[in-house]
Amino acid sequence: MNVITIVVSSLISFIVGYFSTVWISKQAKKRGFIGKDINKINKPEVPLMG
């Protein structure tokens, strides 16, 4: 395969994955799907995804 095709495909996949994770996290928090992170000292609230 062409190296440029592989690089562009990887970059697009990373960008889509990153922004969809951020969006899903915000939606989960907005809808109340949150829980405490029991593995951290200060127990921050984190979104639950399922």
PQR file with spaces between the fields and no chain letter, atoms N, CA, C, O and H, PARSE charges and radii, in Angstrom:
ATOM       1  N    MET     1       0.838   -1.193    0.000 -0.4000 1.5000
ATOM       2  CA   MET     1       0.000    0.000    0.000 -0.0000 2.0000
ATOM       3  C    MET     1       0.874    1.244    0.000  0.5500 1.7000
ATOM       4  O    MET     1       2.047    1.220    0.373 -0.5500 1.4000
ATOM       5  N    ASN     2       0.277    2.281   -0.415 -0.4000 1.5000
ATOM       6  CA   ASN     2       0.953    3.558   -0.441 -0.0000 2.0000
ATOM       7  C    ASN     2       1.111    4.080    0.990  0.5500 1.7000
ATOM       8  O    ASN     2       0.163    4.044    1.773 -0.5500 1.4000
ATOM       9  H    ASN     2      -0.675    2.301   -0.718  0.4000 1.0000
ATOM      10  N    VAL     3       2.285    4.556    1.322 -0.4000 1.5000
ATOM      11  CA   VAL     3       2.576    5.048    2.670 -0.0000 2.0000
ATOM      12  C    VAL     3       1.680    6.234    3.023  0.5500 1.7000
ATOM      13  O    VAL     3       1.222    6.347    4.160 -0.5500 1.4000
ATOM      14  H    VAL     3       3.056    4.585    0.685  0.4000 1.0000
ATOM      15  N    ILE     4       1.434    7.098    2.078 -0.4000 1.5000
ATOM      16  CA   ILE     4       0.590    8.268    2.337 -0.0000 2.0000
ATOM      17  C    ILE     4      -0.829    7.831    2.696  0.5500 1.7000
ATOM      18  O    ILE     4      -1.451    8.424    3.578 -0.5500 1.4000
ATOM      19  H    ILE     4       1.807    7.006    1.154  0.4000 1.0000
ATOM      20  N    THR     5      -1.339    6.817    2.033 -0.4000 1.5000
ATOM      21  CA   THR     5      -2.675    6.305    2.331 -0.0000 2.0000
ATOM      22  C    THR     5      -2.750    5.778    3.754  0.5500 1.7000
ATOM      23  O    THR     5      -3.726    6.026    4.462 -0.5500 1.4000
ATOM      24  H    THR     5      -0.834    6.335    1.316  0.4000 1.0000
ATOM      25  N    ILE     6      -1.731    5.057    4.171 -0.4000 1.5000
ATOM      26  CA   ILE     6      -1.696    4.507    5.529 -0.0000 2.0000
ATOM      27  C    ILE     6      -1.637    5.626    6.559  0.5500 1.7000
ATOM      28  O    ILE     6      -2.345    5.576    7.564 -0.5500 1.4000
ATOM      29  H    ILE     6      -0.938    4.855    3.596  0.4000 1.0000
ATOM      30  N    VAL     7      -0.809    6.629    6.325 -0.4000 1.5000
ATOM      31  CA   VAL     7      -0.667    7.744    7.262 -0.0000 2.0000
ATOM      32  C    VAL     7      -1.971    8.533    7.360  0.5500 1.7000
ATOM      33  O    VAL     7      -2.408    8.867    8.461 -0.5500 1.4000
ATOM      34  H    VAL     7      -0.233    6.670    5.508  0.4000 1.0000
ATOM      35  N    VAL     8      -2.590    8.831    6.235 -0.4000 1.5000
ATOM      36  CA   VAL     8      -3.838    9.597    6.236 -0.0000 2.0000
ATOM      37  C    VAL     8      -4.945    8.799    6.921  0.5500 1.7000
ATOM      38  O    VAL     8      -5.712    9.357    7.706 -0.5500 1.4000
ATOM      39  H    VAL     8      -2.235    8.560    5.340  0.4000 1.0000
ATOM      40  N    SER     9      -5.037    7.509    6.634 -0.4000 1.5000
ATOM      41  CA   SER     9      -6.052    6.663    7.271 -0.0000 2.0000
ATOM      42  C    SER     9      -5.861    6.618    8.781  0.5500 1.7000
ATOM      43  O    SER     9      -6.830    6.708    9.535 -0.5500 1.4000
ATOM      44  H    SER     9      -4.414    7.056    5.996  0.4000 1.0000
ATOM      45  N    SER    10      -4.627    6.478    9.219 -0.4000 1.5000
ATOM      46  CA   SER    10      -4.341    6.443   10.653 -0.0000 2.0000
ATOM      47  C    SER    10      -4.686    7.766   11.317  0.5500 1.7000
ATOM      48  O    SER    10      -5.247    7.780   12.413 -0.5500 1.4000
ATOM      49  H    SER    10      -3.840    6.405    8.607  0.4000 1.0000
ATOM      50  N    LEU    11      -4.362    8.858   10.678 -0.4000 1.5000
ATOM      51  CA   LEU    11      -4.647   10.181   11.229 -0.0000 2.0000
ATOM      52  C    LEU    11      -6.154   10.424   11.332  0.5500 1.7000
ATOM      53  O    LEU    11      -6.634   10.938   12.343 -0.5500 1.4000
ATOM      54  H    LEU    11      -3.906    8.846    9.788  0.4000 1.0000
ATOM      55  N    ILE    12      -6.885   10.061   10.305 -0.4000 1.5000
ATOM      56  CA   ILE    12      -8.342   10.227   10.336 -0.0000 2.0000
ATOM      57  C    ILE    12      -8.951    9.361   11.431  0.5500 1.7000
ATOM      58  O    ILE    12      -9.839    9.815   12.152 -0.5500 1.4000
ATOM      59  H    ILE    12      -6.495    9.643    9.484  0.4000 1.0000
ATOM      60  N    SER    13      -8.489    8.129   11.565 -0.4000 1.5000
ATOM      61  CA   SER    13      -9.004    7.234   12.608 -0.0000 2.0000
ATOM      62  C    SER    13      -8.744    7.798   13.998  0.5500 1.7000
ATOM      63  O    SER    13      -9.620    7.751   14.861 -0.5500 1.4000
ATOM      64  H    SER    13      -7.768    7.761   10.980  0.4000 1.0000
ATOM      65  N    PHE    14      -7.544    8.331   14.220 -0.4000 1.5000
ATOM      66  CA   PHE    14      -7.210    8.914   15.515 -0.0000 2.0000
ATOM      67  C    PHE    14      -8.098   10.111   15.822  0.5500 1.7000
ATOM      68  O    PHE    14      -8.626   10.223   16.928 -0.5500 1.4000
ATOM      69  H    PHE    14      -6.833    8.369   13.519  0.4000 1.0000
ATOM      70  N    ILE    15      -8.266   11.002   14.857 -0.4000 1.5000
ATOM      71  CA   ILE    15      -9.062   12.213   15.073 -0.0000 2.0000
ATOM      72  C    ILE    15     -10.518   11.865   15.367  0.5500 1.7000
ATOM      73  O    ILE    15     -11.109   12.421   16.293 -0.5500 1.4000
ATOM      74  H    ILE    15      -7.837   10.911   13.958  0.4000 1.0000
ATOM      75  N    VAL    16     -11.098   10.957   14.596 -0.4000 1.5000
ATOM      76  CA   VAL    16     -12.489   10.561   14.819 -0.0000 2.0000
ATOM      77  C    VAL    16     -12.639    9.900   16.183  0.5500 1.7000
ATOM      78  O    VAL    16     -13.586   10.198   16.910 -0.5500 1.4000
ATOM      79  H    VAL    16     -10.617   10.506   13.844  0.4000 1.0000
ATOM      80  N    GLY    17     -11.727    9.013   16.539 -0.4000 1.5000
ATOM      81  CA   GLY    17     -11.782    8.344   17.839 -0.0000 2.0000
ATOM      82  C    GLY    17     -11.640    9.311   18.998  0.5500 1.7000
ATOM      83  O    GLY    17     -12.358    9.200   19.992 -0.5500 1.4000
ATOM      84  H    GLY    17     -10.957    8.770   15.948  0.4000 1.0000
ATOM      85  N    TYR    18     -10.723   10.256   18.882 -0.4000 1.5000
ATOM      86  CA   TYR    18     -10.489   11.223   19.950 -0.0000 2.0000
ATOM      87  C    TYR    18     -11.718   12.097   20.181  0.5500 1.7000
ATOM      88  O    TYR    18     -12.188   12.227   21.311 -0.5500 1.4000
ATOM      89  H    TYR    18     -10.139   10.346   18.075  0.4000 1.0000
ATOM      90  N    PHE    19     -12.238   12.695   19.112 -0.4000 1.5000
ATOM      91  CA   PHE    19     -13.364   13.609   19.274 -0.0000 2.0000
ATOM      92  C    PHE    19     -14.653   12.889   19.642  0.5500 1.7000
ATOM      93  O    PHE    19     -15.485   13.455   20.353 -0.5500 1.4000
ATOM      94  H    PHE    19     -11.856   12.589   18.193  0.4000 1.0000
ATOM      95  N    SER    20     -14.840   11.661   19.180 -0.4000 1.5000
ATOM      96  CA   SER    20     -16.053   10.941   19.576 -0.0000 2.0000
ATOM      97  C    SER    20     -15.991   10.551   21.049  0.5500 1.7000
ATOM      98  O    SER    20     -17.021   10.530   21.721 -0.5500 1.4000
ATOM      99  H    SER    20     -14.165   11.202   18.603  0.4000 1.0000
ATOM     100  N    THR    21     -14.802   10.242   21.560 -0.4000 1.5000
ATOM     101  CA   THR    21     -14.658    9.928   22.983 -0.0000 2.0000
ATOM     102  C    THR    21     -14.967   11.151   23.839  0.5500 1.7000
ATOM     103  O    THR    21     -15.653   11.041   24.855 -0.5500 1.4000
ATOM     104  H    THR    21     -13.964   10.259   21.014  0.4000 1.0000
ATOM     105  N    VAL    22     -14.468   12.307   23.436 -0.4000 1.5000
ATOM     106  CA   VAL    22     -14.746   13.545   24.168 -0.0000 2.0000
ATOM     107  C    VAL    22     -16.247   13.835   24.149  0.5500 1.7000
ATOM     108  O    VAL    22     -16.817   14.187   25.182 -0.5500 1.4000
ATOM     109  H    VAL    22     -13.911   12.396   22.610  0.4000 1.0000
ATOM     110  N    TRP    23     -16.890   13.694   23.001 -0.4000 1.5000
ATOM     111  CA   TRP    23     -18.320   13.973   22.874 -0.0000 2.0000
ATOM     112  C    TRP    23     -19.147   13.001   23.713  0.5500 1.7000
ATOM     113  O    TRP    23     -20.076   13.414   24.408 -0.5500 1.4000
ATOM     114  H    TRP    23     -16.427   13.408   22.162  0.4000 1.0000
ATOM     115  N    ILE    24     -18.814   11.720   23.651 -0.4000 1.5000
ATOM     116  CA   ILE    24     -19.553   10.718   24.424 -0.0000 2.0000
ATOM     117  C    ILE    24     -19.386   10.970   25.920  0.5500 1.7000
ATOM     118  O    ILE    24     -20.344   10.810   26.677 -0.5500 1.4000
ATOM     119  H    ILE    24     -18.060   11.385   23.087  0.4000 1.0000
ATOM     120  N    SER    25     -18.196   11.357   26.357 -0.4000 1.5000
ATOM     121  CA   SER    25     -17.969   11.656   27.774 -0.0000 2.0000
ATOM     122  C    SER    25     -18.828   12.826   28.239  0.5500 1.7000
ATOM     123  O    SER    25     -19.416   12.775   29.319 -0.5500 1.4000
ATOM     124  H    SER    25     -17.419   11.487   25.742  0.4000 1.0000
ATOM     125  N    LYS    26     -18.903   13.869   27.435 -0.4000 1.5000
ATOM     126  CA   LYS    26     -19.729   15.029   27.795 -0.0000 2.0000
ATOM     127  C    LYS    26     -21.204   14.654   27.848  0.5500 1.7000
ATOM     128  O    LYS    26     -21.922   15.088   28.749 -0.5500 1.4000
ATOM     129  H    LYS    26     -18.426   13.911   26.557  0.4000 1.0000
ATOM     130  N    GLN    27     -21.657   13.855   26.895 -0.4000 1.5000
ATOM     131  CA   GLN    27     -23.056   13.428   26.881 -0.0000 2.0000
ATOM     132  C    GLN    27     -23.377   12.559   28.097  0.5500 1.7000
ATOM     133  O    GLN    27     -24.449   12.692   28.686 -0.5500 1.4000
ATOM     134  H    GLN    27     -21.073   13.503   26.164  0.4000 1.0000
ATOM     135  N    ALA    28     -22.467   11.683   28.470 -0.4000 1.5000
ATOM     136  CA   ALA    28     -22.688   10.815   29.631 -0.0000 2.0000
ATOM     137  C    ALA    28     -22.789   11.644   30.908  0.5500 1.7000
ATOM     138  O    ALA    28     -23.655   11.388   31.745 -0.5500 1.4000
ATOM     139  H    ALA    28     -21.595   11.576   27.992  0.4000 1.0000
ATOM     140  N    LYS    29     -21.913   12.631   31.062 -0.4000 1.5000
ATOM     141  CA   LYS    29     -21.974   13.496   32.244 -0.0000 2.0000
ATOM     142  C    LYS    29     -23.263   14.305   32.265  0.5500 1.7000
ATOM     143  O    LYS    29     -23.889   14.453   33.315 -0.5500 1.4000
ATOM     144  H    LYS    29     -21.210   12.839   30.382  0.4000 1.0000
ATOM     145  N    LYS    30     -23.663   14.833   31.103 -0.4000 1.5000
ATOM     146  CA   LYS    30     -24.870   15.650   31.021 -0.0000 2.0000
ATOM     147  C    LYS    30     -26.115   14.836   31.389  0.5500 1.7000
ATOM     148  O    LYS    30     -27.049   15.373   31.984 -0.5500 1.4000
ATOM     149  H    LYS    30     -23.155   14.713   30.250  0.4000 1.0000
ATOM     150  N    ARG    31     -26.133   13.569   31.045 -0.4000 1.5000
ATOM     151  CA   ARG    31     -27.300   12.727   31.298 -0.0000 2.0000
ATOM     152  C    ARG    31     -27.239   11.993   32.630  0.5500 1.7000
ATOM     153  O    ARG    31     -28.131   11.210   32.957 -0.5500 1.4000
ATOM     154  H    ARG    31     -25.374   13.133   30.562  0.4000 1.0000
ATOM     155  N    GLY    32     -26.180   12.250   33.398 -0.4000 1.5000
ATOM     156  CA   GLY    32     -26.112   11.696   34.745 -0.0000 2.0000
ATOM     157  C    GLY    32     -25.448   10.336   34.865  0.5500 1.7000
ATOM     158  O    GLY    32     -25.526    9.707   35.921 -0.5500 1.4000
ATOM     159  H    GLY    32     -25.455   12.885   33.133  0.4000 1.0000
ATOM     160  N    PHE    33     -24.804    9.874   33.822 -0.4000 1.5000
ATOM     161  CA   PHE    33     -24.090    8.602   33.879 -0.0000 2.0000
ATOM     162  C    PHE    33     -22.679    8.844   34.408  0.5500 1.7000
ATOM     163  O    PHE    33     -21.703    8.789   33.660 -0.5500 1.4000
ATOM     164  H    PHE    33     -24.741   10.385   32.965  0.4000 1.0000
ATOM     165  N    ILE    34     -22.589    9.114   35.712 -0.4000 1.5000
ATOM     166  CA   ILE    34     -21.295    9.385   36.321 -0.0000 2.0000
ATOM     167  C    ILE    34     -21.125    8.519   37.564  0.5500 1.7000
ATOM     168  O    ILE    34     -22.097    8.087   38.184 -0.5500 1.4000
ATOM     169  H    ILE    34     -23.382    9.159   36.319  0.4000 1.0000
ATOM     170  N    GLY    35     -19.891    8.286   37.900 -0.4000 1.5000
ATOM     171  CA   GLY    35     -19.577    7.532   39.101 -0.0000 2.0000
ATOM     172  C    GLY    35     -18.242    7.995   39.650  0.5500 1.7000
ATOM     173  O    GLY    35     -17.502    8.704   38.970 -0.5500 1.4000
ATOM     174  H    GLY    35     -19.102    8.637   37.396  0.4000 1.0000
ATOM     175  N    LYS    36     -17.935    7.609   40.851 -0.4000 1.5000
ATOM     176  CA   LYS    36     -16.671    8.002   41.472 -0.0000 2.0000
ATOM     177  C    LYS    36     -15.569    7.038   41.054  0.5500 1.7000
ATOM     178  O    LYS    36     -15.777    5.825   41.010 -0.5500 1.4000
ATOM     179  H    LYS    36     -18.537    7.033   41.404  0.4000 1.0000
ATOM     180  N    ASP    37     -14.401    7.584   40.749 -0.4000 1.5000
ATOM     181  CA   ASP    37     -13.237    6.772   40.412 -0.0000 2.0000
ATOM     182  C    ASP    37     -12.622    6.285   41.719  0.5500 1.7000
ATOM     183  O    ASP    37     -11.907    7.033   42.385 -0.5500 1.4000
ATOM     184  H    ASP    37     -14.232    8.569   40.785  0.4000 1.0000
ATOM     185  N    ILE    38     -12.893    5.058   42.081 -0.4000 1.5000
ATOM     186  CA   ILE    38     -12.472    4.539   43.387 -0.0000 2.0000
ATOM     187  C    ILE    38     -10.981    4.243   43.454  0.5500 1.7000
ATOM     188  O    ILE    38     -10.464    3.961   44.535 -0.5500 1.4000
ATOM     189  H    ILE    38     -13.474    4.450   41.540  0.4000 1.0000
ATOM     190  N    ASN    39     -10.281    4.300   42.336 -0.4000 1.5000
ATOM     191  CA   ASN    39      -8.854    3.996   42.322 -0.0000 2.0000
ATOM     192  C    ASN    39      -7.971    5.228   42.509  0.5500 1.7000
ATOM     193  O    ASN    39      -6.746    5.108   42.538 -0.5500 1.4000
ATOM     194  H    ASN    39     -10.701    4.530   41.458  0.4000 1.0000
ATOM     195  N    LYS    40      -8.570    6.397   42.634 -0.4000 1.5000
ATOM     196  CA   LYS    40      -7.797    7.619   42.837 -0.0000 2.0000
ATOM     197  C    LYS    40      -8.059    8.162   44.231  0.5500 1.7000
ATOM     198  O    LYS    40      -9.124    7.936   44.805 -0.5500 1.4000
ATOM     199  H    LYS    40      -9.565    6.494   42.610  0.4000 1.0000
ATOM     200  N    ILE    41      -7.094    8.873   44.764 -0.4000 1.5000
ATOM     201  CA   ILE    41      -7.171    9.369   46.141 -0.0000 2.0000
ATOM     202  C    ILE    41      -8.314   10.363   46.324  0.5500 1.7000
ATOM     203  O    ILE    41      -9.064   10.263   47.295 -0.5500 1.4000
ATOM     204  H    ILE    41      -6.228    9.056   44.297  0.4000 1.0000
ATOM     205  N    ASN    42      -8.461   11.327   45.400 -0.4000 1.5000
ATOM     206  CA   ASN    42      -9.482   12.366   45.581 -0.0000 2.0000
ATOM     207  C    ASN    42     -10.856   11.968   45.038  0.5500 1.7000
ATOM     208  O    ASN    42     -11.786   12.771   45.115 -0.5500 1.4000
ATOM     209  H    ASN    42      -7.852   11.408   44.611  0.4000 1.0000
ATOM     210  N    LYS    43     -11.016   10.772   44.498 -0.4000 1.5000
ATOM     211  CA   LYS    43     -12.295   10.210   44.031 -0.0000 2.0000
ATOM     212  C    LYS    43     -13.062   11.153   43.089  0.5500 1.7000
ATOM     213  O    LYS    43     -14.193   11.530   43.398 -0.5500 1.4000
ATOM     214  H    LYS    43     -10.260   10.120   44.435  0.4000 1.0000
ATOM     215  N    PRO    44     -12.470   11.543   41.945 -0.5600 1.5000
ATOM     216  CA   PRO    44     -13.190   12.427   41.023  0.2800 2.0000
ATOM     217  C    PRO    44     -14.359   11.695   40.359  0.5500 1.7000
ATOM     218  O    PRO    44     -14.368   10.467   40.264 -0.5500 1.4000
ATOM     219  N    GLU    45     -15.338   12.471   39.905 -0.4000 1.5000
ATOM     220  CA   GLU    45     -16.454   11.879   39.174 -0.0000 2.0000
ATOM     221  C    GLU    45     -16.043   11.708   37.719  0.5500 1.7000
ATOM     222  O    GLU    45     -15.496   12.623   37.103 -0.5500 1.4000
ATOM     223  H    GLU    45     -15.331   13.468   39.982  0.4000 1.0000
ATOM     224  N    VAL    46     -16.310   10.531   37.182 -0.4000 1.5000
ATOM     225  CA   VAL    46     -15.966   10.219   35.803 -0.0000 2.0000
ATOM     226  C    VAL    46     -17.207    9.685   35.095  0.5500 1.7000
ATOM     227  O    VAL    46     -18.080    9.095   35.732 -0.5500 1.4000
ATOM     228  H    VAL    46     -16.754    9.788   37.683  0.4000 1.0000
ATOM     229  N    PRO    47     -17.289    9.891   33.771 -0.5600 1.5000
ATOM     230  CA   PRO    47     -18.444    9.374   33.040  0.2800 2.0000
ATOM     231  C    PRO    47     -18.391    7.851   32.943  0.5500 1.7000
ATOM     232  O    PRO    47     -17.324    7.260   32.780 -0.5500 1.4000
ATOM     233  N    LEU    48     -19.562    7.233   33.046 -0.4000 1.5000
ATOM     234  CA   LEU    48     -19.678    5.787   32.878 -0.0000 2.0000
ATOM     235  C    LEU    48     -20.232    5.526   31.485  0.5500 1.7000
ATOM     236  O    LEU    48     -21.207    6.154   31.070 -0.5500 1.4000
ATOM     237  H    LEU    48     -20.429    7.713   33.178  0.4000 1.0000
ATOM     238  N    MET    49     -19.621    4.613   30.777 -0.4000 1.5000
ATOM     239  CA   MET    49     -20.039    4.383   29.395 -0.0000 2.0000
ATOM     240  C    MET    49     -20.807    3.088   29.202  0.5500 1.7000
ATOM     241  O    MET    49     -21.074    2.702   28.063 -0.5500 1.4000
ATOM     242  H    MET    49     -18.830    4.103   31.114  0.4000 1.0000
ATOM     243  N    GLY    50     -21.160    2.423   30.251 -0.4000 1.5000
ATOM     244  CA   GLY    50     -21.959    1.233   30.029 -0.0000 2.0000
ATOM     245  C    GLY    50     -21.680    0.131   30.989  0.5500 1.7000
ATOM     246  O    GLY    50     -22.295   -0.932   30.903 -0.5500 1.4000
ATOM     247  H    GLY    50     -20.942    2.737   31.175  0.4000 1.0000
